[in-house]
Amino acid sequence: MNYLTVENISKSYGELELFSDLSFSIHKDDKIAFVAKNGSGKTSILNILSKADTPDSGQIVMRNGLRISFLSQSPHFDPNLTINDTIFNSDSPQLKIIENYEKALLNLEDTEAYQNAFEQMDLYNAWEFELQFKQILSQLKLDNLEQKINTMSGGQIKRLALAQALISNPDLLVLDEPTNHLDLEMIEWLEQYFAKAQFTLFMVTHDRYFLERVCNEIIELDHGKLYTYKGNYSYYLENKETRIAQEQVETGKAKQLFKKELEWMRRQPKARTTKSKSRIDDFSDIKKRAHQRRKDHKIQLEINMERLGSKIVEFHKVSKAFKDTVILDDFEYVFKHGERIGIIGKNGTGKSTFLNMLTNNSQPDTGKIIIGDTVKFGYYTQGGIEVKPNQKVIDVIKEFGEFIPLTKGRQISAKQLLERFLFDGKKQHDFVEKLSGGEQKRLYLCTVLIQNPNFLILDEPTNDLDIVTLNILEEFLLDFPGCLLVVSHDRYFMDKVVDHLFVFKGKGIVQDFPGNYSDYRIYESSQPSEKKAEIVNAGTSEKKETQNKAQKLSYNEQKEYKNLESKIRSLELDKKVLEEKFNDTSLSQEKVNELSQQLKAIIEAIETKEMRWFELSEKFES
C-alpha cells in the first residue's frame, strides 16, 4: 500500500540549492533510512514530509487520512504543561479514552462517569494500549509524569518527544536522529521495539547498528541524485561500492566516445545534414557524461602531536558526589601510553563529570588527580562550537593562526586546512550560524584537532556527524598515537576505536572491562539473572571485590588481557582480506600455495591468542 509519494521536489535557501527534482515513495511497513552528507538537506526533507516546511517546487502526494508523527532534533512543547499533559495532548482516540479513564479514577465518587470510562476502555480495547504506552515512558525514564516541561533537560525533552511520537501510533513515523540523547540501554530497547513493531519508518540516523538491524531500505542522496537500496546497511555498503565502480567504467567509456566525437565535430563542414545535426545534439550529452566527476574528497586529519612523557594521568582515591548522588568512590587508575578507553553508563551516572574532573573543569571532593607535564588535552564537548554573530568559517580557523603546523616541520594555511575538512572556498566564507548542525560539529572537530593534542577526549562525538565523516574520523582515531578517551552511545563507533571500557554503573561503581561494547554486551548476557541483579544493586563493597579480582592478574597479564581482544579482531580482518584474494581466478598455483600458507599462519595465530584469552579470562573471573 502506497502511503506517500514525493514528486520532483526542490529546495533552496537564497543562492544555496540543497536539492532539486527528487522523487521517491514510501509504502506501508517500509523502514527507510535516508543517508546523505551533512549540508545536503536531510533535515529539510524530513520537515517537508512532516508538513513542517514546503518545497520550492514539486509536491508530496499522500494517502487520504494518513497520520504522520515527526520527531525533530529540537522539539518544542508548552513549558507550563506536565509530561502527562503533553502526552495526552494528542488527537489519538485511544489516548482520549485512557485520559478520561485516568481522570475517572481520581473521582470514583462519580460512579456513572467511572462506569462509562471503563466501558469505553473495553469497547476500544484500550487496556493493552495503556500498558504499552506506560512501558514506553518507563523505558525512556520518564517516570515523574507531573514534572513540568520547563524543569526538564534537553535530553529529557527529546525523550519525551520520542515517547509522544511512539504513543500517538501513527501510520508513518518520521525521525530525525532518534538515538541522540538516549543511553545505550534505551537505544537497544528502541532498536528491538522498531524491529518487532508494525511501524512504517522514514528516518535520518548515523547509528550504523540501528541501520543494520532495523531498516529494510536505504535511500541515499549522493551528488544530487537519489539511489535506492532494498536492504539493510551491509547490503547498502556492498551495492554502493558496486554502483560506484560501474559508474567509473561508464565514465571511462564516455570519455573515449567523447574523444571520437570531438574529432568528428572538428572535421565537419559548416553545412550540416539532418543526420549530422542529430549527432551534434547528442555530442553535448556525451560531453556531460565524460566530464562527470565524483567529489569524494576525504577529510585529511593530520596533527603534530607532542610526545607524551612517562607520567600521563593518575587518579588516586578520587571521590565525587552531588548531594546523595555518588559519582566516584575512591576511584584509582593510572593511564598508560596508547590507551583507548570508552566510557559507557546510563544517563546521570557521572560520565561528563568524570571528564570535567580530568580536564580540571571540576574538582574532586577527596583524592588527587595528577596530570603529567607533557599532557596536552584536546576536549571535544557536547556543547560544540561557540557560534559568534557574523563570524565566518575561515575566521574560526584563523583565530589559531594563518598557518597551522603539521608533522615533520610542515605547515598548512587556514584555507587549505578547511578544504581538508570538506569546506570548499565558497563554504569557508559562509557565516557559522548558517551551517547545518553536522557541519558545525565538523568545524568544531577541526578546531580541537589542530591544537595538536596528545590526549584526546571526545564526549558524544558522533552526534549529528554524517556517516562519511564518521568513517574518516574512525580511521584517524585508529592511527592516533596518543591516549584516547571516548564517551559515546554509538555502539559501532565504540566497537571500532576502543580497547576497553569504563562502565559507570552508578553509586560510585566504575568497572574496568577488557574489551569493546559488543564484548561487554556478550559478557553481560552470559551472566545469570541473579548475578545481574547483584551487579546493578551492588554497593562499594562489590566494587572493591571486583578490583581484588583484577589484582589476581599481574600487571603484565592485565595489559596482555586488554590487548588480546584488539589483536584477535585485527587478525580476523586480515584473515577476511586474505580469503577474498582466493576469488581471483588468475592466480597461479604458486601464488595460491603462498596465500594458503599465509592463511594457515593467521588461523593458527588466532587460535593461539583465543586460547590465551580464555586462560586469562578464567583467572580473572575465578
DOGU-205025 format. One line per 8 residues: number of its first residue (from 1); for each residue x, y, z of C-alpha. Coordinates in steps of 0.5 Angstrom, whole numbers, always signed. Each point is the difference from the previous one (the first is absolute). Layout:
N
NUM = X:Y:Z ~ ...
//
This chain:
622
1 = +0:+0:+0 ~ +3:+7:-2 ~ +0:+5:+6 ~ +3:+6:-3 ~ +4:+2:-7 ~ +5:+5:-1 ~ +0:+3:-7 ~ +5:+5:-2
9 = +1:+4:+6 ~ +6:+5:+0 ~ +2:+5:+6 ~ +5:+6:+0 ~ +2:+5:+5 ~ +2:+6:-3 ~ +5:-2:-5 ~ +1:-6:+3
17 = -3:-6:-3 ~ -1:-6:+4 ~ -3:-5:-4 ~ -4:+0:-7 ~ -5:-5:-3 ~ +0:-5:+5 ~ -5:-6:-1 ~ -2:-6:+5
25 = -5:-4:+3 ~ -2:-2:+7 ~ -4:-7:+1 ~ -3:-3:+6 ~ +4:-4:+4 ~ +7:+4:-3 ~ +5:+1:+5 ~ +4:+5:-4
33 = +7:+4:+2 ~ +2:+6:-4 ~ +7:+1:-1 ~ +4:+6:-2 ~ +6:+4:+1 ~ -1:+6:+5 ~ -3:+6:-3 ~ -4:-4:-5
41 = -6:+2:+2 ~ -2:-6:+4 ~ -4:+3:+6 ~ -3:+5:-6 ~ -3:-7:-3 ~ -3:-2:+7 ~ -3:+7:+1 ~ -3:-1:-7
49 = -3:-7:+1 ~ -3:+2:+7 ~ -3:+7:-3 ~ +4:+4:+5 ~ +3:+3:-7 ~ -2:+0:-7 ~ +4:-1:-6 ~ +2:+6:-5
57 = -3:-5:-6 ~ -3:-7:-1 ~ -5:-3:+5 ~ -1:-5:+5 ~ -6:-5:-1 ~ -3:-3:+6 ~ -5:-5:+1 ~ -6:+2:+3
65 = +0:+1:+7 ~ +7:-2:+1 ~ +2:+1:+7 ~ +7:+3:+1 ~ +5:+1:+6 ~ +6:+4:+0 ~ +6:-1:+5 ~ +4:+6:-2
73 = +7:+1:+3 ~ -2:+7:+4 ~ -7:-2:+2 ~ -5:+6:+4 ~ -5:-1:+5 ~ -4:+5:+4 ~ +5:+1:+6 ~ -6:+0:+5
81 = -3:-7:-1 ~ +2:-6:+3 ~ +2:-6:-3 ~ -6:-3:+1 ~ -4:+6:-3 ~ +5:-1:-6 ~ -1:-7:-1 ~ -8:+1:+0
89 = +0:+6:-5 ~ -1:-4:-6 ~ -6:-2:-5 ~ +1:-7:+1 ~ -7:-3:+2 ~ +3:-6:+5 ~ +4:+6:+3 ~ -6:+4:+2
97 = -3:-7:+2 ~ +5:-1:+5 ~ +1:+7:+2 ~ -8:+0:+2 ~ +1:-7:+4 ~ +6:+3:+4 ~ -4:+6:+2 ~ -6:-4:+2
105 = +5:-4:+4 ~ +1:+7:+4 ~ -7:+1:+1 ~ -3:-7:+2 ~ -6:+3:+4 ~ -3:+2:-7 ~ -2:-8:-2 ~ -3:+2:-6
113 = +6:+3:-3 ~ +4:-5:+2 ~ -4:-6:-3 ~ +0:+4:-7 ~ +7:+1:+0 ~ +1:-8:+2 ~ -5:-2:-6 ~ +4:+4:-5
121 = +7:-3:+2 ~ -4:-7:-1 ~ -3:+3:-6 ~ +6:+2:-4 ~ +5:-5:+3 ~ +4:+6:+3 ~ +3:-4:+6 ~ +5:-3:-4
129 = +2:+6:-3 ~ +0:+4:+7 ~ +5:-6:+2 ~ +4:+1:-6 ~ +1:+8:+1 ~ +2:-1:+7 ~ +5:-5:-2 ~ +3:+5:-5
137 = +0:+6:+6 ~ +4:-5:+4 ~ +5:-2:-5 ~ +1:+7:-1 ~ +1:+2:+7 ~ -6:+5:+0 ~ -3:-2:+7 ~ -2:+6:+3
145 = -6:+2:-4 ~ -1:+6:+4 ~ +6:+3:-2 ~ +0:+7:-4 ~ +3:+1:-6 ~ +4:+6:+2 ~ +3:-4:+5 ~ +3:-6:-5
153 = +7:+0:-3 ~ +1:+0:-8 ~ +1:-8:+0 ~ -7:-1:+4 ~ -4:+5:-4 ~ +3:-4:-6 ~ -2:-7:+3 ~ -7:+3:+1
161 = -1:+2:-7 ~ +2:-7:-2 ~ -5:-3:+5 ~ -5:+4:-3 ~ +1:-2:-7 ~ +0:-7:+2 ~ -6:+0:+4 ~ -4:+4:-5
169 = +0:-6:-4 ~ +1:+3:-7 ~ -1:-3:-7 ~ +7:+3:-1 ~ +6:+2:+5 ~ +5:+5:-3 ~ +6:+0:+5 ~ +6:+5:+0
177 = +6:-4:+3 ~ -5:-4:+5 ~ +6:-2:+4 ~ +3:+6:+2 ~ -1:+2:+8 ~ -1:-8:+1 ~ +4:-4:+4 ~ +3:-7:-2
185 = -6:-4:+3 ~ -5:+5:-3 ~ +3:-1:-7 ~ +0:-7:+1 ~ -7:+0:+2 ~ -3:+4:-6 ~ +4:-4:-5 ~ -4:-6:+3
193 = -6:+4:+0 ~ +0:+2:-7 ~ +3:-7:-3 ~ -7:-3:+3 ~ -5:+5:+0 ~ -4:+1:-7 ~ +2:+8:-1 ~ +2:+3:-6
201 = +6:+4:+1 ~ +4:+5:-4 ~ +6:+3:+4 ~ +7:+3:+0 ~ +5:-3:+4 ~ +7:-1:+1 ~ -1:-6:+4 ~ +3:-6:-4
209 = -2:-6:+4 ~ -7:+3:+0 ~ +0:+1:-7 ~ +2:-7:-1 ~ -5:-3:+5 ~ -6:+4:-1 ~ +0:+2:-8 ~ -2:-4:-6
217 = +1:+6:-5 ~ +5:+6:+0 ~ -1:+6:-5 ~ +7:+4:-1 ~ +1:+7:-3 ~ +6:+0:-3 ~ +3:+5:-4 ~ -7:+3:-2
225 = -3:-7:-2 ~ -4:-5:+4 ~ +2:-7:+1 ~ -5:-6:+3 ~ +3:-6:+3 ~ -5:-5:+2 ~ +3:-3:+6 ~ +4:+2:+7
233 = +7:+4:+1 ~ +4:-6:-2 ~ -4:-1:-7 ~ +1:+7:-1 ~ +7:+1:+1 ~ +1:-6:-5 ~ -4:+2:-5 ~ +2:+7:+0
241 = +7:-2:-1 ~ -2:-4:-6 ~ -4:+6:-3 ~ +6:+5:+1 ~ +4:-5:-4 ~ -5:-1:-5 ~ +0:+8:-1 ~ +7:+1:+0
249 = +0:-6:-6 ~ -5:+4:-4 ~ +3:+7:+1 ~ +6:-3:-3 ~ -4:-3:-6 ~ -3:+7:+0 ~ +7:+4:-1 ~ +2:-5:-5
257 = -6:+1:-4 ~ +1:+8:+1 ~ +7:+0:-3 ~ -3:-4:-6 ~ -6:+5:-1 ~ +4:+6:+2 ~ +5:-2:-6 ~ -6:+0:-5
265 = -3:+6:+2 ~ +6:+4:-1 ~ +0:-3:-7 ~ -7:+1:-2 ~ -1:+6:-5 ~ -5:+6:+1 ~ -5:-3:-4 ~ -4:-6:+4
273 = -4:-5:-2 ~ -6:-2:+5 ~ +3:-6:+2 ~ +7:+4:+2 ~ -5:+5:+4 ~ -3:-6:+4 ~ +7:-3:+1 ~ +2:+7:+2
281 = -5:+1:+5 ~ +2:-7:+3 ~ +7:+3:+1 ~ -2:+4:+6 ~ -3:-5:+4 ~ +7:-5:-2 ~ +4:+6:+3 ~ -4:+1:+6
289 = +1:-7:+2 ~ +7:-1:-2 ~ +1:+6:+5 ~ -3:-3:+6 ~ +4:+0:+6 ~ -2:-2:+7 ~ +2:+5:+5 ~ +2:-6:+5
297 = +6:+4:+4 ~ +1:-3:+6 ~ +2:+4:+7 ~ +7:+0:+1 ~ +2:+0:+7 ~ +7:+1:+2 ~ +3:+3:+6 ~ +7:+2:+3
305 = -1:-4:+7 ~ +5:+2:+5 ~ +3:-7:+3 ~ -3:-2:+7 ~ +4:-1:+6 ~ +1:-6:+5 ~ -6:+4:+4 ~ -6:+1:-3
313 = -6:+0:+4 ~ -1:-3:+7 ~ -7:-1:+5 ~ +2:-1:+7 ~ -6:-2:+4 ~ -5:+5:-3 ~ -7:+1:+2 ~ -5:+5:-2
321 = -7:+1:+2 ~ -6:+4:-1 ~ -5:+0:+6 ~ -2:-7:+0 ~ +3:-2:-7 ~ +7:-3:+0 ~ +4:+0:-6 ~ +6:-3:+2
329 = +2:-3:+7 ~ +8:-1:+1 ~ +1:-1:-8 ~ +7:-2:-1 ~ +3:+0:-7 ~ +7:+1:-4 ~ -1:+2:-7 ~ +6:-3:-5
337 = +2:+1:-7 ~ -4:-1:-5 ~ -6:-2:+4 ~ -7:+0:-4 ~ -6:+1:+5 ~ -7:+0:-1 ~ -5:+3:+6 ~ -7:-3:+0
345 = -6:+0:+5 ~ -7:+3:+1 ~ -1:+7:+0 ~ +1:+3:+6 ~ +6:-5:+3 ~ +5:+6:-1 ~ +4:-1:-7 ~ +0:+7:-1
353 = +2:+2:+7 ~ +6:-5:-1 ~ +2:+3:-6 ~ +0:+7:+3 ~ +4:-2:+6 ~ +5:-3:-4 ~ +1:+7:-4 ~ +0:+4:+6
361 = -7:+3:-1 ~ -3:-3:+6 ~ +4:-2:+7 ~ -1:-7:+4 ~ -3:+0:+7 ~ +6:-4:+2 ~ +6:-3:-3 ~ +5:+2:-5
369 = +1:+1:-8 ~ +7:+0:-2 ~ +1:+3:-8 ~ +7:-1:-3 ~ +4:+6:-2 ~ -1:-2:-8 ~ -7:-2:+0 ~ -4:+5:-5
377 = -7:-2:+0 ~ -5:+1:-6 ~ -7:+0:+3 ~ -6:-1:-5 ~ -6:+2:+5 ~ -7:-1:-2 ~ -1:+8:+0 ~ +3:+0:-6
385 = +3:+6:-3 ~ -2:+7:+2 ~ -3:+4:-5 ~ +1:+7:+0 ~ -4:+5:-4 ~ +2:+2:-7 ~ +6:-5:+0 ~ +2:-3:-6
393 = +3:-8:+0 ~ +7:+3:-2 ~ +0:+5:+5 ~ -1:-6:+5 ~ +7:-3:-2 ~ +4:+6:-1 ~ -1:+1:+8 ~ +5:-6:+0
401 = +5:+4:-5 ~ +0:+1:-7 ~ +5:-6:-1 ~ -1:-7:+4 ~ +6:-4:+2 ~ -1:-7:-3 ~ +5:-6:+1 ~ +7:-1:-2
409 = +1:+8:+0 ~ -5:+2:-5 ~ -6:+5:+1 ~ -6:+1:-4 ~ -5:+6:-1 ~ -6:+1:+3 ~ -4:+0:-6 ~ +4:-7:-2
417 = -2:-3:+7 ~ -7:+2:-1 ~ +0:-4:-7 ~ +3:-6:+3 ~ -7:+0:+5 ~ -4:+1:-6 ~ -2:+7:+0 ~ +1:+3:-7
425 = +2:+7:-2 ~ -7:+2:+0 ~ -2:-3:+6 ~ +6:+3:+4 ~ -3:+7:-1 ~ -7:-2:+3 ~ -2:+2:+7 ~ +1:-5:+5
433 = -7:+0:+2 ~ -3:-2:-7 ~ +4:-6:+0 ~ -4:-7:+2 ~ +1:-3:+7 ~ +4:-5:-3 ~ +5:+5:-4 ~ +0:+4:+7
441 = +2:-7:+3 ~ +6:-1:-5 ~ +2:+7:+0 ~ +1:-1:+8 ~ +4:-6:-1 ~ +4:+3:-5 ~ +2:+6:+6 ~ +1:-6:+5
449 = +5:-4:-4 ~ +4:+6:-3 ~ +2:+2:+7 ~ +5:-7:+0 ~ -3:-3:+6 ~ +4:-7:+2 ~ -6:-2:+5 ~ -7:+1:-4
457 = -6:+0:+4 ~ -7:-1:-4 ~ -7:+1:+3 ~ -5:-3:-5 ~ +4:+2:-6 ~ -5:-4:-5 ~ -6:+4:+2 ~ -2:+4:-7
465 = +6:-2:-4 ~ -2:-4:-7 ~ +3:-7:-1 ~ +5:+2:-5 ~ +3:+5:+6 ~ +0:-6:+5 ~ +3:-5:-4 ~ +6:+5:-1
473 = +0:+2:+7 ~ +1:-7:+2 ~ +6:-2:-5 ~ +3:+6:+3 ~ -1:-2:+7 ~ +3:-7:-1 ~ +6:+3:-2 ~ +0:+6:+5
481 = +7:-2:+5 ~ -2:+4:+6 ~ -6:-2:+5 ~ -7:+0:-2 ~ -6:+0:+5 ~ -7:+0:-3 ~ -7:+1:+2 ~ -5:-3:-5
489 = -7:-3:-1 ~ +3:-2:-7 ~ +1:-8:+1 ~ +3:+0:-7 ~ +5:+5:+1 ~ +2:-2:+7 ~ +1:-7:-2 ~ +5:+2:-5
497 = +4:+5:+3 ~ +1:-2:+8 ~ +3:-6:+3 ~ -3:+0:+7 ~ -6:+4:+4 ~ -1:+3:+6 ~ -7:-2:+2 ~ -4:+5:+4
505 = -5:-4:+4 ~ -2:+6:+5 ~ +1:+0:+7 ~ +8:+2:-1 ~ +1:-7:-3 ~ +4:+0:-6 ~ +2:-7:-4 ~ +6:+0:-4
513 = -2:-5:-5 ~ +5:-3:-5 ~ -3:+0:-7 ~ -5:+5:-4 ~ -7:+1:+0 ~ -2:-6:-3 ~ +4:-5:+4 ~ -3:+4:+6
521 = -7:-2:-2 ~ +2:-7:-1 ~ +3:-1:+7 ~ -6:+4:+3 ~ -5:-5:-4 ~ +4:-6:+3 ~ -1:+2:+7 ~ -5:-4:+4
529 = -6:+5:+1 ~ +1:+0:+8 ~ +7:+2:-2 ~ -2:+6:-4 ~ -5:+2:+6 ~ +6:+0:+5 ~ +4:+4:-5 ~ -5:+5:-1
537 = -1:+1:+7 ~ +7:-1:+3 ~ +3:+5:+4 ~ +7:+2:+2 ~ +2:-7:+3 ~ -1:-3:-7 ~ +4:+5:-4 ~ +6:-2:+5
545 = -2:-7:-1 ~ +1:+1:-8 ~ +6:+4:+1 ~ +3:-6:+4 ~ -2:-5:-6 ~ +4:+4:-4 ~ +6:+0:+4 ~ +0:-7:-1
553 = +4:+1:-6 ~ +7:+3:+0 ~ +1:+7:-3 ~ +3:-3:-7 ~ -6:-5:+0 ~ -5:+5:+1 ~ +3:+4:-6 ~ +0:-6:-4
561 = -7:-2:+1 ~ -2:+7:-2 ~ +4:+0:-6 ~ -2:-7:-3 ~ -7:+2:-2 ~ +2:+5:-5 ~ +5:-4:-2 ~ -4:-6:-2
569 = -5:+5:-3 ~ +6:+2:-5 ~ +2:-7:-1 ~ -8:-1:-2 ~ +0:+5:-5 ~ +7:-2:-3 ~ -3:-7:-1 ~ -6:+3:-4
577 = +4:+4:-4 ~ +5:-6:-2 ~ -6:-4:-1 ~ -3:+5:-5 ~ +6:-1:-4 ~ -1:-7:-2 ~ -6:+3:-4 ~ +5:+2:-5
585 = +0:-6:-6 ~ +6:+3:-3 ~ +4:-2:+6 ~ +6:-5:-2 ~ +1:-7:+4 ~ +6:+3:+3 ~ -4:+6:+3 ~ -6:-4:+2
593 = +5:-4:+4 ~ +4:+6:+3 ~ -7:+3:+2 ~ -2:-7:+3 ~ +6:+0:+5 ~ -1:+8:+2 ~ -8:-2:+2 ~ +2:-6:+4
601 = +5:+4:+4 ~ -5:+5:+1 ~ -5:-5:+2 ~ +5:-3:+5 ~ +1:+7:+3 ~ -7:+1:+1 ~ -1:-7:+4 ~ +6:+1:+4
609 = -2:+7:+2 ~ -7:-2:+1 ~ +3:-6:+5 ~ +4:+5:+4 ~ -6:+5:+0 ~ -4:-6:+4 ~ +5:-1:+4 ~ +1:+7:+3
617 = -8:+1:+0 ~ +0:-7:+5 ~ +5:+3:+4 ~ -3:+7:+0 ~ -7:-3:+2 ~ +2:-5:+5
//
